[in-house]
Amino acid sequence: MSARGLFISIEGGEGAGKSTVIAALREALQAEGREVVLTREPGGTPEGEAIRALLLDPGSDLAPETELLLMFAARAQLVRRLILPSLARGAVVISDRFTDASYAYQGGGRGMDMGRIAELERWAAGIRPDLTLLLDVGVSQGLARARARGGEPDRIEREREDFFQRVRDTYLARAAAEPDRFRVVDAGRPPGEVRAAVLTALAQWRGR
């Protein structure tokens, strides 16, 4: 782990179980005496949370370009106000999604140009996670889990199954293209098995 801290992102589609994994990682890293900072996308700052509410509001009629730019506006604020200061003091930052989600959801799901997303990544984000844990689960299984949580689906959750299949395919393609940064975890298994697999993946990445 570098002196500037460690930046971990947790990625995955609907119902992948990110919250459970994040809790397990925080517990393990805090047990080592590390400061752990949790955040999420979109969100993580007051401004980002306001953008999140707009992005997820089922009543929002957002053009794909608007959605993409709002995602990066929230991300730019998060990087500069939370992530970079936390890393500078040596903390471990764990983010529930980061820029890979824009490639998957706005790129794969919405069909936005990947080159344009890459331009925004370089300019607005300017940083990539050190380690990305991709929780991979079949679309039907993930959506069934998400529905079982109850509550009204948000604007993204209302998309069709083929949208989420494109999201999953894009995530897996990115993981295959960047094997040094990504670790793919089968999230279709019971929570205890997923938790153990994530902690093993972290240990293996640190010992590589």
VOPAGU-2260 file (C-alpha; in pm, 1 decimal, decimal comma):
REM VOPAGU-2260
SITE   aa  ch    i         X         Y         Z
SITE  MET   A    0       0,0       0,0       0,0
SITE  SER   A    1     136,6     341,0     -97,4
SITE  ALA   A    2     220,0     619,8     148,1
SITE  ARG   A    3     -66,4     823,7       6,1
SITE  GLY   A    4    -318,2     564,4     116,2
SITE  LEU   A    5    -523,0     321,6     -86,5
SITE  PHE   A    6    -821,8     381,3    -310,5
SITE  ILE   A    7   -1059,0      85,7    -355,3
SITE  SER   A    8   -1375,4      93,1    -563,9
SITE  ILE   A    9   -1654,3    -162,2    -542,1
SITE  GLU   A   10   -1840,5    -212,0    -868,9
SITE  GLY   A   11   -2131,1    -425,2    -980,2
SITE  GLY   A   12   -2482,4    -417,9   -1116,1
SITE  GLU   A   13   -2809,1    -413,2    -929,4
SITE  GLY   A   14   -2830,8    -658,1    -638,2
SITE  ALA   A   15   -2460,2    -742,0    -638,6
SITE  GLY   A   16   -2429,9    -703,8    -260,8
SITE  LYS   A   17   -2190,0    -410,1    -251,4
SITE  SER   A   18   -2300,0    -290,2      93,3
SITE  THR   A   19   -2214,7    -623,5     257,4
SITE  VAL   A   20   -1872,6    -632,2      93,8
SITE  ILE   A   21   -1792,9    -273,3     189,3
SITE  ALA   A   22   -1874,8    -346,2     553,5
SITE  ALA   A   23   -1645,0    -650,1     550,5
SITE  LEU   A   24   -1358,0    -454,3     396,4
SITE  ARG   A   25   -1395,4    -172,1     646,2
SITE  GLU   A   26   -1388,9    -414,8     937,8
SITE  ALA   A   27   -1078,3    -594,9     808,8
SITE  LEU   A   28    -883,8    -277,6     734,1
SITE  GLN   A   29    -978,4    -106,3    1058,7
SITE  ALA   A   30    -856,7    -416,4    1241,9
SITE  GLU   A   31    -514,1    -338,3    1092,0
SITE  GLY   A   32    -529,9       9,7    1243,3
SITE  ARG   A   33    -605,6     185,2     914,9
SITE  GLU   A   34    -830,4     487,2     882,3
SITE  VAL   A   35   -1111,5     390,2     644,1
SITE  VAL   A   36   -1321,7     648,6     460,9
SITE  LEU   A   37   -1642,1     526,4     295,8
SITE  THR   A   38   -1814,1     708,7      14,4
SITE  ARG   A   39   -2051,3     643,3    -273,0
SITE  GLU   A   40   -2133,5     750,2    -624,8
SITE  PRO   A   41   -2309,5     957,6    -714,2
SITE  GLY   A   42   -2284,1    1140,3    -385,0
SITE  GLY   A   43   -2030,5    1157,0    -106,1
SITE  THR   A   44   -2044,9    1535,8     -66,3
SITE  PRO   A   45   -2342,7    1765,6      -1,7
SITE  GLU   A   46   -2330,3    1878,9    -363,4
SITE  GLY   A   47   -2294,1    1522,7    -489,9
SITE  GLU   A   48   -2587,7    1403,3    -282,5
SITE  ALA   A   49   -2805,9    1677,9    -432,3
SITE  ILE   A   50   -2702,2    1559,4    -779,0
SITE  ARG   A   51   -2774,5    1199,5    -675,8
SITE  ALA   A   52   -3129,6    1289,9    -582,5
SITE  LEU   A   53   -3184,4    1439,1    -927,2
SITE  LEU   A   54   -3021,1    1147,4   -1109,7
SITE  LEU   A   55   -3224,5     881,9    -929,5
SITE  ASP   A   56   -3557,9    1065,2    -917,9
SITE  PRO   A   57   -3804,8     865,1   -1131,6
SITE  GLY   A   58   -3961,8    1195,4   -1230,3
SITE  SER   A   59   -3639,2    1332,2   -1379,8
SITE  ASP   A   60   -3647,5    1334,2   -1760,3
SITE  LEU   A   61   -3271,9    1347,7   -1819,1
SITE  ALA   A   62   -3109,5    1320,2   -2159,0
SITE  PRO   A   63   -2821,3    1066,9   -2165,2
SITE  GLU   A   64   -2572,1    1353,5   -2209,7
SITE  THR   A   65   -2715,8    1531,1   -1905,6
SITE  GLU   A   66   -2692,6    1213,2   -1698,6
SITE  LEU   A   67   -2329,0    1162,7   -1795,4
SITE  LEU   A   68   -2227,1    1520,6   -1720,7
SITE  LEU   A   69   -2408,1    1519,2   -1385,8
SITE  MET   A   70   -2227,2    1199,0   -1289,8
SITE  PHE   A   71   -1892,5    1360,8   -1361,4
SITE  ALA   A   72   -1989,3    1684,7   -1186,2
SITE  ALA   A   73   -2059,6    1488,0    -869,1
SITE  ARG   A   74   -1739,3    1286,9    -921,5
SITE  ALA   A   75   -1520,4    1596,2    -966,3
SITE  GLN   A   76   -1648,3    1735,2    -636,2
SITE  LEU   A   77   -1600,1    1402,5    -458,8
SITE  VAL   A   78   -1241,1    1362,3    -580,2
SITE  ARG   A   79   -1133,3    1710,9    -479,7
SITE  ARG   A   80   -1321,2    1749,5    -154,8
SITE  LEU   A   81   -1298,8    1397,5     -10,3
SITE  ILE   A   82   -1093,1    1137,6    -196,3
SITE  LEU   A   83    -767,0    1325,2    -258,2
SITE  PRO   A   84    -749,3    1481,0      92,6
SITE  SER   A   85    -817,9    1139,9     249,8
SITE  LEU   A   86    -550,6     966,6      42,1
SITE  ALA   A   87    -301,2    1243,3     119,8
SITE  ARG   A   88    -322,9    1167,0     491,3
SITE  GLY   A   89    -281,0     792,1     431,6
SITE  ALA   A   90    -640,0     676,5     465,9
SITE  VAL   A   91    -803,2     390,6     278,4
SITE  VAL   A   92   -1090,5     519,9      68,7
SITE  ILE   A   93   -1360,4     269,7     -27,9
SITE  SER   A   94   -1608,3     397,0    -282,9
SITE  ASP   A   95   -1937,9     233,0    -371,2
SITE  ARG   A   96   -1880,6     271,2    -747,5
SITE  PHE   A   97   -1653,0     512,7    -932,3
SITE  THR   A   98   -1572,3     595,6   -1296,2
SITE  ASP   A   99   -1602,4     235,7   -1417,7
SITE  ALA   A  100   -1973,9     273,2   -1345,8
SITE  SER   A  101   -1996,3     552,3   -1603,5
SITE  TYR   A  102   -1837,8     329,0   -1865,4
SITE  ALA   A  103   -2081,1      51,2   -1770,5
SITE  TYR   A  104   -2405,6     245,7   -1720,0
SITE  GLN   A  105   -2371,6     548,8   -1944,5
SITE  GLY   A  106   -2138,4     381,8   -2195,6
SITE  GLY   A  107   -2266,4      24,9   -2210,3
SITE  GLY   A  108   -2619,5      85,0   -2088,6
SITE  ARG   A  109   -2696,3     416,2   -2260,3
SITE  GLY   A  110   -2467,7     374,1   -2560,3
SITE  MET   A  111   -2267,8     690,6   -2492,6
SITE  ASP   A  112   -1934,0     724,6   -2669,3
SITE  MET   A  113   -1658,0     557,4   -2466,2
SITE  GLY   A  114   -1399,3     803,7   -2592,2
SITE  ARG   A  115   -1603,0    1093,9   -2458,3
SITE  ILE   A  116   -1628,0     921,7   -2120,2
SITE  ALA   A  117   -1249,4     873,3   -2123,9
SITE  GLU   A  118   -1202,2    1246,1   -2189,0
SITE  LEU   A  119   -1423,6    1331,1   -1894,1
SITE  GLU   A  120   -1239,8    1077,9   -1678,0
SITE  ARG   A  121    -905,2    1244,3   -1750,9
SITE  TRP   A  122   -1034,7    1597,1   -1697,5
SITE  ALA   A  123   -1301,4    1576,1   -1426,5
SITE  ALA   A  124   -1189,3    1272,3   -1224,5
SITE  GLY   A  125    -814,2    1262,6   -1284,6
SITE  ILE   A  126    -767,5     952,9   -1070,7
SITE  ARG   A  127    -837,3     582,4   -1090,2
SITE  PRO   A  128    -875,7     336,1    -803,0
SITE  ASP   A  129    -572,3     131,3    -705,9
SITE  LEU   A  130    -796,4    -175,2    -678,8
SITE  THR   A  131   -1142,5    -235,6    -820,6
SITE  LEU   A  132   -1346,4    -526,6    -690,4
SITE  LEU   A  133   -1613,5    -621,7    -943,5
SITE  LEU   A  134   -1900,6    -813,0    -785,8
SITE  ASP   A  135   -2039,0   -1008,8   -1077,6
SITE  VAL   A  136   -2386,9   -1157,0   -1061,9
SITE  GLY   A  137   -2627,4   -1267,2   -1332,9
SITE  VAL   A  138   -2872,9    -997,0   -1432,7
SITE  SER   A  139   -3188,4   -1191,0   -1346,0
SITE  GLN   A  140   -3053,4   -1292,7   -1005,9
SITE  GLY   A  141   -2934,3    -941,7    -927,8
SITE  LEU   A  142   -3262,9    -779,3   -1024,6
SITE  ALA   A  143   -3456,1   -1033,9    -816,8
SITE  ARG   A  144   -3242,1    -944,1    -516,1
SITE  ALA   A  145   -3296,4    -572,7    -575,8
SITE  ARG   A  146   -3673,0    -618,4    -600,3
SITE  ALA   A  147   -3674,6    -822,9    -280,5
SITE  ARG   A  148   -3541,9    -521,8     -89,2
SITE  GLY   A  149   -3877,0    -354,0    -145,2
SITE  GLY   A  150   -3945,2      11,5    -201,3
SITE  GLU   A  151   -4002,8     201,6    -521,8
SITE  PRO   A  152   -3737,5     147,7    -790,3
SITE  ASP   A  153   -3536,0     458,2    -875,7
SITE  ARG   A  154   -3487,9     600,4   -1224,6
SITE  ILE   A  155   -3200,8     364,2   -1308,1
SITE  GLU   A  156   -3358,4      55,2   -1151,7
SITE  ARG   A  157   -3659,8      99,5   -1381,0
SITE  GLU   A  158   -3452,8      15,2   -1688,5
SITE  ARG   A  159   -3514,2    -302,5   -1889,7
SITE  GLU   A  160   -3316,9    -622,1   -1839,2
SITE  ASP   A  161   -3123,4    -577,6   -2164,7
SITE  PHE   A  162   -2990,6    -245,6   -2030,4
SITE  PHE   A  163   -2845,2    -423,9   -1727,9
SITE  GLN   A  164   -2702,3    -700,4   -1944,8
SITE  ARG   A  165   -2508,8    -437,2   -2139,8
SITE  VAL   A  166   -2391,1    -292,0   -1807,6
SITE  ARG   A  167   -2265,4    -632,4   -1693,9
SITE  ASP   A  168   -2095,9    -704,9   -2024,5
SITE  THR   A  169   -1913,8    -371,6   -2014,3
SITE  TYR   A  170   -1795,6    -427,4   -1658,9
SITE  LEU   A  171   -1656,3    -770,2   -1750,5
SITE  ALA   A  172   -1487,0    -631,0   -2061,4
SITE  ARG   A  173   -1316,7    -361,5   -1853,9
SITE  ALA   A  174   -1203,9    -617,7   -1598,7
SITE  ALA   A  175   -1053,7    -833,3   -1874,1
SITE  ALA   A  176    -872,4    -531,2   -2017,6
SITE  GLU   A  177    -721,4    -423,8   -1682,6
SITE  PRO   A  178    -635,5    -740,6   -1488,9
SITE  ASP   A  179    -382,8    -563,0   -1265,3
SITE  ARG   A  180    -646,6    -330,6   -1122,5
SITE  PHE   A  181    -958,2    -548,3   -1128,9
SITE  ARG   A  182   -1047,0    -852,2    -925,9
SITE  VAL   A  183   -1372,4   -1021,8   -1028,4
SITE  VAL   A  184   -1570,3   -1190,3    -751,5
SITE  ASP   A  185   -1862,0   -1427,3    -814,3
SITE  ALA   A  186   -2134,5   -1246,1    -622,4
SITE  GLY   A  187   -2402,5   -1501,4    -703,0
SITE  ARG   A  188   -2293,6   -1708,8    -403,7
SITE  PRO   A  189   -2416,8   -1676,0     -42,4
SITE  PRO   A  190   -2303,4   -1358,0     138,0
SITE  GLY   A  191   -2053,8   -1537,1     362,8
SITE  GLU   A  192   -1877,5   -1690,1      64,0
SITE  VAL   A  193   -1869,2   -1357,9    -119,2
SITE  ARG   A  194   -1724,7   -1186,6     187,8
SITE  ALA   A  195   -1448,3   -1445,9     216,0
SITE  ALA   A  196   -1371,6   -1422,8    -156,0
SITE  VAL   A  197   -1342,0   -1043,5    -139,1
SITE  LEU   A  198   -1100,3   -1055,8     155,3
SITE  THR   A  199    -894,7   -1320,1     -27,0
SITE  ALA   A  200    -890,4   -1103,1    -341,2
SITE  LEU   A  201    -764,7    -806,3    -139,5
SITE  ALA   A  202    -491,1   -1014,1      20,7
SITE  GLN   A  203    -381,0   -1156,3    -312,8
SITE  TRP   A  204    -375,8    -811,6    -474,4
SITE  ARG   A  205    -162,9    -671,6    -193,4
SITE  GLY   A  206      79,4    -962,7    -221,3
SITE  ARG   A  207     111,5    -958,7    -598,4
